[in-house]
Amino acid sequence: MFVPKTDNQSDLEEPCRNPGPWQCTICTHQNETSYISCELCGVLRNLSLYFNNAVGTEGGAKRRNKHSGVSVLARSLFSPPSPKSKAVVFSDGFQGNTNTTGYMQASLDALHETYMTHKQRRVNIVPFKFDTPSPDDMVSAGLKSFKHVRKVNAEAPSIDSVDIAGKKVMDDHDLVTQDAHTDPSSSAKLDELGGNGSSVDVHIQNKTPVLDDELQHLSLEGKPKNIKAKIKKPVSVSQYKAEPWMLQGEDQKMPRQLNLAIVGHVDSGKSTLCGRLLHALGRISKKQMHKNEKEAKEKGKGSFAYAWAMDESAEERARGVTMTVGVAYFDTENYQVVLLDSPGHKDFVPNMISGATQSDAAVLVVDASVGSFESGMGVNGIGQTKEHAQLIRSFGVENLIVAVNKMDSVEYSKERFSFVKSQLGMYLRSCGYKESAISWVPLSAMNNENLVTVASDTRLSSWYDGNCLLKAIDSLAPPRRDVSKPLRLPICDVVSSHMLGQVAVCGKVATGAIRSDSKVLVMPSGELATVRIIERDSSRLNLARAGDNIAIGLQGIDPIHVTSGGVLCHPDYPVSVASSLELKILVLDITVPILVGLQFELHIHHAKVSASLVKILSLLDQKTGKASAKKPRMLTARQAAIIEVKLEREVCVEEFSALKALGRAFLRSQGITVAVGVVTRVPEQVQV
């Protein structure tokens, strides 16, 4: 610290006071007399120019050179006293040295001791010593050796820090905090720590090895994304026993839930059929229907009024096609029906797969119009009528209702209906449907003919005396439910609502049962969550069993761990997670052979993952199911084979023999479904 001199001597007179070569006070370099700054480091000979904004004499500005911007204030604070300096003692007790330029110089400790208050004086500021590692050096050393085995002296005492208010912040071994102003012992400890600079410096030197070793084991990298929570080793599923609350007693006459998928070729009238059915059953208010009709007419799409009951998004209404699976509810005498309106456009088949995989039965809607039916059957390729029929059968759906729609466009012709039935029936039997499990219903959704009541038009009633669509749905065989196995609920979608909370999922309970306030395991993340709310059709439930399509609000889990395609499980019986699979597939009507190395999309329940064909293990005889050829070069249309695939990421899966709902697979490439199959083995099974 420098104190300006009191005389009025000019700065220009300073060089004349010390004739001959002069020594720099910073780098000790010997400079010529003519130099006003150090030739080596650029420090001015007269340090007063660093503190004066203007030069008082003419030509003073010439003393500044290009090095005048270099700060020497910090260096001069720590520079040793000049040999020619002399000690000076002021009236307030401050002692310093006068250097050759007439300025006062003193150590930082002396300045603090003189001018700081008694309280502030307890914590001394000690000049940094470059013989000890800096914080940056310690972090660098820690990053280089964080993998080394930790070796810390257990007997080394810990450092106690002191805050501004004079309170001692205890380490992990101290449980009592005392005030430095009221407790003498605290003041004594503070005096011991901060009474002089040397004592603090000794503490720092003693603790540096310990701190260095502590920092060696720190990592600045984030937590790996693929890290999973620790889950206790799963118990064999054979040891699982359903609890009494999971079983539905005979006295509980709750309506059974039926998940009904509406599928078919684009523009076959699926959404219109759903909207007309809901309106006829009173599930859509007159006010809402009037609003839909008005908006549809304003946009020049008057015929879409009923379809807008299911297609609620602005994009779907603008494009005139269903893009996502719409969900609605209605009741029959025997069932609570969950209506799943699936998209028919080929670009949205993945959405159709994700939604319709929850179905127990299906309604295949066919357009009876001349040309439209042929287009759906795929005269020039695979039509969506064929593809949807094959996919629905691969989902495990055995009961099918074929709704031959738009019969009014063909004057309710019996001949046209018979033609459609013969052409499509042949293909359905090839997909594995039994004739007795197929119901054929001619109707006109737009005109409400044969939809909820028997046909009133004589052109139809004259030759058709079967069930209407609603009666056919109510006559379906009840689906099988399995509550004897652990909970499995594939997550169809992740939502966020005011009623359900920030983290909510929806899907169909595949096996087992679930109730409020119970714990569930979210796979594949392996995180535990608590069931907060269970809802079905906006109604609160205490529990849900296998077959129920529900929405669940979860708590105690970060939303990042809950994704579509995951599975909610029993905490003691987690689902398998795999990155490679062995599949038994049936190749569909393809034009390009399937070769090893094929890249495709694999769909398993609600999970969609990129995959590649690693091996073709063997061909299968479709009649006997036995291997007919080993390691064939390629697969062609309508061949069955055993293959091995490699997945881009892990998915939740089960072998088909253990759980059918999680054991079905669909292979899609270049926008078409090339094969369907089941999981026969999980070569790489990860039980986390």
Secondary structure, DSSP 8 states (H G I E B T S, - for coil): --B--SS---GGGHHHHS-S-EE-TTT--EE-TT-SB-TTT--BSSGGGGT-SS-SSTTGGGG--TTTTS--HHHHHHS---TT-EEEE-TTS-EEEE-TTS-EE--HHHHHHHHS-TTGGGS------TTS--HHHHHHHHHHTTTS-----TTS----EE-TTS-EE--TT------TTT-HHHHHHHHHHHSSHHHHHHHHHHHHHHHHHHHHT---S---TT----------GGG----GGGS--TT----EEEEEEEEESTTSSHHHHHHHHHHHTT-S-HHHHHHHHHHHHHTT-GGGTTGGGT--SHHHHHHTS--S-EEEEEE-SSEEEEEEE---SGGGHHHHHHHHTT-SEEEEEEE-STTHHHHHHTTTS--HHHHHHHHHHHTT---EEEEEE-GGGGTT-HHHHHHHHHHHHHHHHHHT--GGGEEEEE-BTTTTBSSSS---SHHHHTT--S--HHHHHHTS-------SS--EEE--EEEEETTTEEEEEEEE--BSEEETT-EEEEETTTEEEEEEEEEETTEEESEEETT-EEEEEEESS-GGG--TT-EEEBTTB---EEEEEEEEEEE-S-SS-EETT-EEEEEETTEEEEEEEEEEEEEE-TTT--EEEES-SEE-TT-EEEEEEEEEEEEE---TTT-GGGSEEEEEETTEEEEEEEEEE-SSEE--
